[in-house]
Amino acid sequence: MPLDRTTHERVVRAVLAWSDPDMLRPDDCEQVGLLLAGASRAVADDVRALAVRLPEDDGRRLFAEFVMGQTDDCLARASRNLLRIRDRARTLRALYERLDRLQDAAPAAAATTTASP
């Protein structure tokens, strides 16, 4: 079942617009963080699947691997405050941006592998 990208993008915008760190209780922060983490993991799986189709020396693949490393670091930390939730929101936004770029590159990568003898 595909993710509801529109909803996740709205959550990201809302989280990044919050200015009062005491706006949410720690439990609410954790729930928002879990939502963002789940979406990030799902999008990260798609990014990984597309990135491995590209040649190892392709800059798009290298940058995707960098974003994946940042994602792993971000998701390894608990999200019980606004700063950590914002980190997860930025991570999800970066993953969607990378996914879009890799989806554009995937047909070219598939054509290159198909054309190879």
Summary of the structure (lengths in Angstrom):
residues: 117
radius of gyration: 16.2
end to end distance: 35.8
largest distance: 60.6
contacts: 331
relative contact order: 0.18
helix: 78%
strand: 0%
